[in-house]
Amino acid sequence: MPGPDGTPPAPVAGLTAVPVTGIETAIAERWRALAHTMARPRAHARVMTMLVRVEDDAATFAVFDTVKQLAGKHPIRVISVGYNARLANGVRAWVNAGCAGDDPRAVCSEEIVLQGGQTAGDCLLSAVRGLLVPDLPVLLWWRGPDVGASPLWSGLAGLSDRIIVDSSDFGAQALQVLHRVVGEVGAGGRRAVRDLNWQRTAPWRAALATCFDDRAVLAMLDALDRAVITFSAEDASAPPSVRAQLVAGWLCRCVNGLQRHCSVVPGPHWSRDVGVGRVVSIALTSSRSKASLLLVRKVGPTRIDAQACEGTGGHIVRRWSFPAATLTEAELLDGCLSSLGSDPVFEAALQAALVLS
Amino acid sequence: MAATTLVNPFREGISLEGATHPVQLVIFGASGDLTRRKLLPAIYNLVQASLAPPAFSVLGFARQKMTDDDFRNLLSQAVAESGEVRVRDAQALERLRERTHYLPGDFQDAGAFATLKTMLDAFDKQYGTGGNRIFYTATPASLYGGIAAQLHHAGLITPPGGDGGFVRMIVEKPFGRDLASAKALNAELLRYMSEEQIYRIDHYLGKETVQNILVLRFANGIFEPVWNRRYVDSVQITVAESIGIEGRGNFYEETGVVRDVIQNHALQLMSLVAMEPPLSFDARDFRAEKIRVLEAIRPIAPDDVPRVAVRGQYGPGSVAGERVCGYREEPNVNPVSLTPTYAALALGIDNWRWAGVPFYIRSGKRLPKRITEIALQFKEAPHLPFRKSQIETPGGNVLALQIQPDEGISLKFDAKVPGPTMRIRAVEMDFTYGETFGSKDASPYERLILDCMKGDQTLFDRADGVEAAWAIVDPILAVWEADTKVAFPNYAAGTWGPPEADELLARDGRSWRRL
């Protein structure tokens, strides 16, 4: 319900409406009020500013849930930015500040929500610019497919050191869009791009790497010259999923010569149990022997089972089982916060995936 | 022909937080207190967090008769009772239980070690652990040498770099009870394995905050320039415990505070705060600098002991509002015991950086609170343009690095009290790791076992490091153990130690920090 002065209702419960010029004051007052409830005085630690582009009203609740989980683990200032069709012009702001956990392990964070009408892009950016925590890294989580097209994109990306996108939102030309973003944003070397979709492949990459940590399996690598990556699909004619393509690119980037015989294929029967687009198996085989390494997704509990077979008789020489629970959006983002530099392995995998496609 | 080293091409960019090489962990003393309270919860945490390698198994070895199922139940109980377990995960526990075994045997019985070898070889095939083994000695120190010998005779110790997989041995403190016994133990272990296979554990070095001392010093440009005799007046290291000996009378009677805390934990902290910057944070560079500073600590002549060292033993008193008995009234303690439960030392370092700066160390049982910290007291400003009456809290700047219970850093400095008059009062700026990074820290044992799995010796002691630390405290122990005329108890439980400890600093015009 709108406030008595016409202020739009808070997008999420718990936020307090404030004028844009009063945001810092309101947060400081909030901290002062909280200080009286704390066992001892504290100095606030902050490690970064996180900008979140909220693509539409419907996404607001999902964003807040994710941000809440992140803010409980990292002392960050989160600034959510988005358009609100109900606002004619100008920018509206809401704030909250609070701590999660018990003293002395309580993690304290600040949340600022900025919304503007469809023509308020410049005003939103100017508000954001004045709210960044000095000297600390700025991370932009860009939600939605319109990367590069939205008027907010270049402004927010220009303020950020690290940009997180999700290529699963990008549609049919996802690899090309991702490549363009990496090229544009990464030019000059100051900023880096991370892809949540790439982050989702981490369990597969970690499992495969661990298999080859075994010296006996590593010795088979020269013989393994064919790769098939299967992804869950609704039918046998489905185009390759971006996630599977990135894994294929990564494999080819790691093993010379594999690109000639590396394929990404749909696995229609998997879509009963596994979300469409997910990688469900990786098979590395040999054209010269019976050597193979097969990794397959299993459920109950969700895991990746792997087995390696030797080249002469095809007998199983090693078996592994890797826990691989589905990662939430907050966990994926958390993984992206762990390091701020560029990810050369991701960029090389993307390049290789484009060549394969 | 030189062997070709194969490199795993898939490993680049994949987090190496966890251990990757398959391994079997054998715990000697598997039925004991350390195993139950610390090791099993740490191993469970590693498995639960997927930090242990997928090909991993645990084998407990001890005299006590137990079956695999008994030991698995001990594991479940240890995990259920431990406050260090972060996530209760029934599936992870079951995964670990399935790979946990037990072998009852005597540490002097060659036949038991032959059986151990047979079992480990079979588990290599069953679990794909490739002959890699870590032996953990959670036993009395007197058994370490014998266990190493038995392992050697059973063919369970292979030289590093061979085709038979890696063999590492984690050795618990106390590492000897004086310099001579530490040297003898080093020599005995080195007869059967090389230094790179021996992991001498001091769990203090596995604490996040201890490692953060190095980051604070060497990753920040603002601290190191003032980290020397020109700006630092003195350094105080406090390792205080409010608890008593917790039923470990037999152990403590043989040990005392110097062997239990000063020789290892306190000197570790001193070496970290005083060491020169290492070239890198790898095991070779880091340990070399740590040992170098220990070797630069001024040797204490027997005649100097009364001047630089104070000992104490607690009598009855009250701690945290509860009446507690004196040390001599504790179970399994000699009623006329002369074992010190408190020690305070004034040490000097003879090098360019620290010449003339005293390092005061104190540690004790039944002190008013549990706290471990290192405090750098800075020299006062050379000239104060204020009247003395305007300064309400004199004392200069203090940078305190808190190790436990709340890991953090605080800086005490002077600020003007708001108002029309000039009044200056000390304020403290406090930084707590938990508030900044959340509650992520692994227990020290977890971190150190993981490091051993990875083959990283950085946070483990080297033979000469252990010996250098013993060389510092040996003269003190010798003088104190020869002098039986000490009047114990000399401090009441719940106080900050004997009055002589205050006099130790008062002679230099200083006092202990009020904690």
Interface residues (C-beta under 8 A of the other chain):
Chain A: P41 R42 A43 A45 V47 G72 K73 H74 P75 G101 P104 R105 A106 V107 C108 A202 R205 A206 L208 A209 T210 F212 D213 D214 R215 A216 L218 A219 L221 C254 V255 P301 R318 R319 W320 S321 F322 P323 D343 P344 V345 F346
Chain B: L6 N8 P9 F10 R11 E12 G13 I14 S15 T20 H21 P22 S50 P53 P54 A55 Q91 A92 G128 G130 D406 G408 M429 D430 F431 T432 G434 E435 T436 F437 G438 S439
